[in-house]
Amino acid sequence: EVEISYDENGDCYAIAQYDIPAGSPLRISYGDPTDPTPLFARYGFLDESSPGTFCKLMHMKKEMEALGYTYSNLLFYRGDG
């Protein structure tokens, strides 16, 4: 796996977390497979192994209510096509 970072000029760096043999593919981790919420929040999709996720905006209750949402609106399921 590699970690992606950007410098102040917007240049992208891929830093290997261990020695990678020449010709091997580089892989990026999209996050912890046991907690798909950050994956959904950052990339807008769920992995095939994740049937659903709960968006954790508990600290924004007033803002949610002002928009007409409740905690029940924060459960998202992966569509099947």
Secondary structure, DSSP 4 states (H G I P E B T S, - for coil): -EEEEE-TT--EEEEESS---TTPPP-B--S-TT--HHHHHHHS---TT--EEE---GGGHHHHHHTT--GGGGEEE----
